[in-house]
Amino acid sequence: MVKSIGYLGPCGTFSHEAAELYAQGQSCTLMEFVSIQDVLYAVKDNVISEAIVPIENSLEGAVNVTLDVLAKEEGLYIKGELILPVSLNLVVRKGTLPGDITAIMSHPQPLGQAREYLNRCYPKADQIEENSTSKAAQRVSEGDGTYAAITSRTAAKINGLDVLAADIQDVANNHTRFVIISKEYSKRTGCDKTSIVFSTDNKPGSLYRVLDIFSLWDINMTRIESRPSKNALGQYIFFIDIDGHIEDQDVYDAMTMIKRKTSFYRFIGSYPMIKGKI
Amino acid sequence: MVKSIGYLGPCGTFSHEAAELYAQGQSCTLMEFVSIQDVLYAVKDNVISEAIVPIENSLEGAVNVTLDVLAKEEGLYIKGELILPVSLNLVVRKGTLPGDITAIMSHPQPLGQAREYLNRCYPKADQIEENSTSKAAQRVSEGDGTYAAITSRTAAKINGLDVLAADIQDVANNHTRFVIISKEYSKRTGCDKTSIVFSTDNKPGSLYRVLDIFSLWDINMTRIESRPSKNALGQYIFFIDIDGHIEDQDVYDAMTMIKRKTSFYRFIGSYPMIKGKI
């Protein structure tokens, strides 16, 4: 069976770019979906073998929907990651002038990544959430010339749109980290990362006691992200990335202890670490 | 001088409700602003004495813009907090039927709090980000009958709109925590909370070493929230809430140590703890 990889489409999204990069040299087919949620559930339902989805951006932070599905659904694992530089462009139909723009469309993440630019240059324009940056470009091309989209150069080209302003993200150095989601995690390479999600009892010091376990086993934590438990305000679940593979004896032992000390625990994958600085 | 309190308007937003609740029994005037950013900068620029803004929601998590301004701007302090139950309603102009709705407007937070409902019931409708829930209601009242807003009952009433569906948030028990921002923090009451924001060197174990300081001084951490540093992917700043007042000797000593062990540190306020469960 040829491997199928799902991504947030249509053609020209940053997810599409990431998917093409990931697919290079592999024998596989790419398949587009209309939302991040749909891509992830397609893996769960065996419609595709793998999904590639954004998980965090260097300006706007965590992609909530990706984290929320990984916490909720059992049997989905991160098997790899990929970092993409993201340059955002304000694009319009040929002939549209800045003064004509009444609405600006994009995915919520790029709208957040260009928040200061939009407040400064287009304080009165509506900000319309689309499912993807390319969908936004498509809508602008079908529009009446009063719309703009925040999107990639590729999507602008595909839809025959002009770039009115390039690199509009609030900080030049903008990167998005994508993860590859599958029903299996990756084999040990000797230079790996592991991701888990857990919640603790709502007692003083309970998060610290879990982090203490990493310290006891000399395990380096590289990221902690909290999300609401959705049960009550002030209760959280924690996403943690550490160095090492679940099959490393130390990581395995530490995780066994963490499982004992948490009210909810889920291993969400071990995968090769990306080397070098971005 | 009469105290002036700013909030995210217009009339009928959840922020407005929180501001009215907070103003009860005080001699003060309320002043509305068009964005959360604007309210906060009005305190900084001495246009108003205090602001009341949302900081986290039990379903959708942190309000990024509030955290980002508090980390960036010196001299703004949290002096109190207030928790509000939030019931979201889908409202329309009289006569609009579910099948007529092509676009649904609200603030990004309520759009996130009703994400599953919207995907299930209105997968094809545009989701339009407005600066506030009441602004969304206003726009629907001026619209052509194909728009809906996610808003409060008060905003529906003010704008003469019908409630098509009530309590549409994805989990019934939905609360938003608001904070009162001022140029001064609160006096010690003996039952207080303290908020700080900091970043650590990008070295193994550096976050753990900071949390270890709380443990050494027996200080209970009640919340940790990470946000990107915006310099590079994988670098974060951390917002932490602890029990105690900055004038408690233990808290003061622990903070002095934390200042020494972090590359960036900012105290953002001590204030009375809200008692009882929500």
HADDOCK unambig.tbl for C-alpha pairs under 7 A between the chains (distance, minus, plus):
assign (segid A and resid 57 and name CA) (segid B and resid 233 and name CA) 6.91 0.50 0.50
assign (segid A and resid 58 and name CA) (segid B and resid 228 and name CA) 5.78 0.50 0.50
assign (segid A and resid 58 and name CA) (segid B and resid 230 and name CA) 5.55 0.50 0.50
assign (segid A and resid 58 and name CA) (segid B and resid 232 and name CA) 5.88 0.50 0.50
assign (segid A and resid 58 and name CA) (segid B and resid 233 and name CA) 4.49 0.50 0.50
assign (segid A and resid 59 and name CA) (segid B and resid 228 and name CA) 6.03 0.50 0.50
assign (segid A and resid 59 and name CA) (segid B and resid 230 and name CA) 4.80 0.50 0.50
assign (segid A and resid 60 and name CA) (segid B and resid 228 and name CA) 6.96 0.50 0.50
assign (segid A and resid 61 and name CA) (segid B and resid 227 and name CA) 6.01 0.50 0.50
assign (segid A and resid 61 and name CA) (segid B and resid 228 and name CA) 5.45 0.50 0.50
assign (segid A and resid 127 and name CA) (segid B and resid 128 and name CA) 6.32 0.50 0.50
assign (segid A and resid 127 and name CA) (segid B and resid 129 and name CA) 5.36 0.50 0.50
assign (segid A and resid 128 and name CA) (segid B and resid 127 and name CA) 6.31 0.50 0.50
assign (segid A and resid 128 and name CA) (segid B and resid 128 and name CA) 4.29 0.50 0.50
assign (segid A and resid 128 and name CA) (segid B and resid 129 and name CA) 5.53 0.50 0.50
assign (segid A and resid 129 and name CA) (segid B and resid 127 and name CA) 5.36 0.50 0.50
assign (segid A and resid 129 and name CA) (segid B and resid 128 and name CA) 5.54 0.50 0.50
assign (segid A and resid 129 and name CA) (segid B and resid 129 and name CA) 6.36 0.50 0.50
assign (segid A and resid 130 and name CA) (segid B and resid 127 and name CA) 6.99 0.50 0.50
assign (segid A and resid 173 and name CA) (segid B and resid 232 and name CA) 6.95 0.50 0.50
assign (segid A and resid 175 and name CA) (segid B and resid 233 and name CA) 6.41 0.50 0.50
assign (segid A and resid 204 and name CA) (segid B and resid 220 and name CA) 5.53 0.50 0.50
assign (segid A and resid 205 and name CA) (segid B and resid 220 and name CA) 5.87 0.50 0.50
assign (segid A and resid 205 and name CA) (segid B and resid 221 and name CA) 6.71 0.50 0.50
assign (segid A and resid 220 and name CA) (segid B and resid 204 and name CA) 5.52 0.50 0.50
assign (segid A and resid 220 and name CA) (segid B and resid 205 and name CA) 5.88 0.50 0.50
assign (segid A and resid 221 and name CA) (segid B and resid 205 and name CA) 6.70 0.50 0.50
assign (segid A and resid 225 and name CA) (segid B and resid 225 and name CA) 6.71 0.50 0.50
assign (segid A and resid 225 and name CA) (segid B and resid 226 and name CA) 5.89 0.50 0.50
assign (segid A and resid 226 and name CA) (segid B and resid 225 and name CA) 5.89 0.50 0.50
assign (segid A and resid 227 and name CA) (segid B and resid 61 and name CA) 5.99 0.50 0.50
assign (segid A and resid 228 and name CA) (segid B and resid 58 and name CA) 5.77 0.50 0.50
assign (segid A and resid 228 and name CA) (segid B and resid 59 and name CA) 6.03 0.50 0.50
assign (segid A and resid 228 and name CA) (segid B and resid 60 and name CA) 6.97 0.50 0.50
assign (segid A and resid 228 and name CA) (segid B and resid 61 and name CA) 5.45 0.50 0.50
assign (segid A and resid 230 and name CA) (segid B and resid 58 and name CA) 5.53 0.50 0.50
assign (segid A and resid 230 and name CA) (segid B and resid 59 and name CA) 4.80 0.50 0.50
assign (segid A and resid 232 and name CA) (segid B and resid 58 and name CA) 5.87 0.50 0.50
assign (segid A and resid 232 and name CA) (segid B and resid 173 and name CA) 6.94 0.50 0.50
assign (segid A and resid 233 and name CA) (segid B and resid 57 and name CA) 6.91 0.50 0.50
assign (segid A and resid 233 and name CA) (segid B and resid 58 and name CA) 4.50 0.50 0.50
assign (segid A and resid 233 and name CA) (segid B and resid 175 and name CA) 6.40 0.50 0.50
